[in-house]
Amino acid sequence: MSIQVRNLVKRFGTLAVCDNLNLDIPSGELVALLGPSGSGKTTLLRIIAGLERPDAGSVIFQGTDATNTSVRERNVGFVFQHYALFSHMSIFENVAFGLRVRPKETRPSDASIRSKVNELLKLVQLDWIADRYPHQLSGGQRQRIALARALAVEPKVLLLDEPFGALDAKVRKELRRWLRRLHDEMHMTSVFVTHDQEEAMEVADRIVVMNQGRIEQEGTPDQVYDEPATPFVLQFLGDVNLFHSRKDHAPGERAEVSYVRPHELDIVGQSAADTWTVTLLHALTLGPNARLEFRRTDDGGLVDVELPRESWHEVRDRLGLKPGAIAHLKPRRVTRFERAGEELPDPAAMI
């Protein structure tokens, strides 16, 4: 089922959390709403689900205006961050719940419910714990059960609000790969909210980057990473070094600012017109990679560089680098934006 959002506005007091949003989600696509806390992504998801009503604008499902229809009429499945399983029910009954509470005229038979629940438990690879209770499961298992419960009512759209946010890093990584495989099998239109850039890049067909109630950019993971439309998108999708223009500018006059990601800088032995002279401050090895911190000699700004561990060892030995040594950094790629002199907020600080 396709979803269209048209001129959507939602305010809480004077704060516009959805500021005239327009978005098209084709049928069968897995879309990530990505942004910091307060960007409006969860409110947009809840409006699509029917859990919130917009102040203006519309939500259209497969060409039909669903703005004023109830949650049940929209036929969506919703998976919350904290599972929302019924603690007094077995796993089997948790998954069966949505089927059992249907009106009598549309409620499946007990045999059909049992068959459907067993099928879903096998789908999420947890059919062996049907008789257990939520408190007996791990966080990852509970989230898979929450997903099975959402799928039991055969929704046309699956909505997930930070589905893996309450899990530890290892389980989160396993589950997002599992979700991607599950989506490839089912091809259900799915929208999930996250503030985790890596999660969005790994799972989604398309990413919608949101900030302060607006959509900054949408596109494939490669498009939003390699071709950022705004400085915010560039800074939010991974670490980046910022270099101000060396020229002086009058107040209010627009200046060019250069951005370079840490892994797009090479350490070279000689100064040139396209290099920055720096002093090595720290070198830290993080598993297979090395993270280096330099200070620019011209303006004192800090610069981060990331290299594979083997490459760093080779450069270090060849150039004799140690803390306090002078080096030169050459960017392989530079992204430039024009903007006024005020500083952009740090997206990482907004999470």
N, C-alpha and C positions, 0 to 999 in steps of 0.2 A: 504494500500500500504506500502510495506517495504522500508526502506531507508538504504543505505550503504554509508559510507564515507570512502574513501580509500586514505591514504598517502597525506592528504590534507595540503597544505601550502599556507598561505597568509601573505604577508609582507606589512607594510606601512613604506617605507624607509628601515631602518635596523632592525626595530622591527618586529619580527615574532609573529603575533597575533593568527595564527593557525600554530602550529609547528608539521607537520607530523602527523595529527590526523587520527585515525581509529575508526569508530563507527558503530554499527549495531542497527537499530531500527526496531523491528518486526512490522508487520501490526497490526493495532488496538491498539497499545500501546500508553500511555500518558507519555511522557518523559520530565523531567525538566533538562535544562542546568543551573547549579547552580555555581555561583562563584562571586568574587568581580569585581568591575569595572576594565576594562583592561585585564580581563582573556581570552577574545576571544569568549565568548559565543554568543554575538549578531552578531559578524562577521560570526561565523559558521552558525547561523540561516539564515542570509541574503544570504550566499552562497547556502544553501539548497534551499532557495526560488528562487534563480536566480537573486537577486538584487545586488550581488557582484560576481565577477569571481575570482576563485583561481589562484594562480601563478603556482601551480602544484597539482596533485592528481585529484580525480574524485568523483562525486556524482552520485549514482546509485538508480533509482526508480524501484522497482519491477524487478530487473535484467537487466534493460535497462540504459545505460549510459546517464545521463541527464546533464552532465557538461556544454555542450555548447548550450543547448536548452534555449529558452526564458522563461520569467516568465509565459506568457500565455500558452505556450506549456506544462509547468510542471503541470498546473492545481492545484495550491496551493492557499489556503486562508490565508491571512496575516492580523493579528490584531495588530495595533500599540498601544503604551502606551498612546498616547494622542488622541485616537479615530480617527482623520483624517476624520471626517464627513464633508459633504458639507453644510455649514451654510445656503446657499440660497435655499436648497431643503428641502421638508418635510421629516419626518421620513420614510414614505412609499417610497418616491422617492430615498432616500439614500439607502435603502435596495434593491430597484429595479435596481439601477444604473448598476451593473455588467451584468445584463440580457439585459438591453436596449442597451448597447454599443456593443453587440455581432454583428459579421457580419450578414448581412441580411439573408443569407442562413441558419444560425444556431440560429437566434434570435427567442425566443418563441413568441407566439401571445400575444396580450394585455391581453386577458382573462387568459392565462396560467401564465403570469407574476403576475397578480393580485392575482390569487389563490396561487402561490408560496410565494409571499410576505406576504399575510395574514397568511399562514401556519407558516412561520418563526417568524412572530411577536407573534403569539400564543405560539410558542415554547419557545421564550425568555420572555414570559408573559408580553408583552407590546403592544398587539393589540389595546388597548384602547387609545393609543397616536399616531396613524398612521398619523394624520393630523397636528401634532405639528412640531416645528422646533428644531434643536439641542440646541439652547440657552435656550429653555424652559424645558430642561431635567436636571436631576441631573447627576453627574459624573458616578454613577453606571448604570443609565439608558442608558447613551450615550455609555458606553462600551458594554452593552448588544446589542445595536443596531449595533455597529461596528462588533460584532460577528455574528449577523444575516446577515449583508451585506456580510461578508466573506463566510458564508455558502450558500448564494443564488446561487452562481455559481456551487454548488455541487462539491467542491474541493475533491481531493483524499487525500490531506494532509492539516492539519490545523496548522499554525505556529503563535505563539503569542509572541511578544516582550515586556516583563514586562507589561502584560496586566492590572494589577491592581496597578501599581506603583504610579499613580497619584491620587489615592483615599485614603480617610481616613481609619483608622484601622478597624472600625466597618464594613463599606461597603466592604472593601477588604476581610474581613473574610467571609462575606455572599456570595460574588461573587465567591470566590474560591470553596466553598462548592457547589454552584450552577453549576460551571464548571465541577466539578467531577461527579455530577449527570447527567449532559448533556452528558458527554463523555461515561458514562456507558450505556446511551440509544442509542447513535449513533455509538460507537465503531470505530470512525475515528482515523487514525494515527495522533497524535498531539504532537507537540514539543513546549514547552514554556520556555522562558528565565526569570530567576529571580535571585536576589541576596538575597532573603528572605528565610532563611533556613526553617522556619516554614511553609511557603507557599509550598515549594517543598516537604517537608515531608508529608503534609496533602493531596496534590492533586495528586502527580505523582505515576505511577506504578514503575518507575525507575528513579533514579537520576544520572546525569553525573556531577561530580564535576570537575570544570576547574580552572586552575591557570596558569597565564603567558603563555597562548597559548597552554597549554598541558592538557590532561585529567589525573587527579590525581587518580580518581577511579570512577567506575560506579557499580550500584547495586540497589537493592530495598532500600526503606527508612530505614528499619531495618538493612540491611547489612552495609550501609555506616555509620550509626550511631553507631552500636554495634561493627563493625569490621573495623575500619578505617585503610586504607592501608598506610597512611602517616601521619606525625604530622600535616601537613597543613589541611587535611580532618578533623582530630580530633578537631583542634582548630576552624575551620570554622563552624562546625556543633554544635554550642552551646558553652557556657562558659566552661572553663577548668582551673584547677590549675596545674602549672608546678613545679616539684620538681627535682632539679639537684642532681646527685649522690654526696654523702658525700666524696667520695674518690678523691684524687688529681690526675690529669691527665696531662701528658706532652702536650705541644702545638701540635695541629694537631692530637693527639690521640683521638680515638672515645670513648665517655662516654655514659653511660646509663642515660636516662632521663625518669622520671615517670610523668604520667598525670592522674589526678583524677577530675572528674566532681563534681561541688559543691553539687549536690544532692546524691552523692555516698560517702559522709563522715558522720560518726556518731560522736557525741560528747560523750566521755566517761569520767569517773571520775578518772581513774588510768592510769599511764604511763605503757607502755609495749614496747616490741621490734618492734611491727608493728604500733606504734602510733607516732604522732608528738605533741610535747608540744607547746602550743600557748597561746597568751594573747588576750582576747576579746577586740576589739576596738569599734565596732558599732553593733547595732542590729536594723534592719529596717523591719517593717511589710508592705508587699505589698499584699493587699487583703488577699487571703487565705494562703499565704506563708510568711515565714520570711527569710530575707537575712542577713547573719551574716558575719562580716569581722574580721578576726583574724590576728595576727602577729606571725610568728614563732620565738621561742626564740633562735634557733640555728643560723639562718642566717638573720633574720629580714625580710624575705619574707612575702608577704601578701597572705592570703588564704581566699577564699570565700566558705561559706557553705549555702546551701538552705534546709529548712525544712518546712513541713506543720506548720501552725501557732500553732495548738494544740500541736504538738510534741515539738516545741520550748518552749512553756509555761511550759510543763511538765519537760523538761530537765533543763530549767532555774531555776525552783523552786526546783527541786531535788538537783541540784549541786550548787545552790546559785550563779548563774552567773550574773555578771553585768560588765560594761566596766572596764577594768583593771584586771579582774579576770583571773587566770590561768586555762586552760582546756587542754584536750587531744583529738586529732582527730584520728579516726581509719577509714581507707578506706575500703569500702566493695568491691571495684574493682579498680585495677590499670592497666593502659595501658602503656607499656614501649616501647621506641624506642631507638636505638643507633644512635648517630650523633656526629659530631665534635663540638668543643666548641663554634662556632659562634651562635648568637641568630637567631631564625627564625623570619621573619617579622610577626607582629600581623595582622591576617586576618581582624579583625574588623576595623583596621585603613585604610584598602585598599578599603572599600566599598564607 
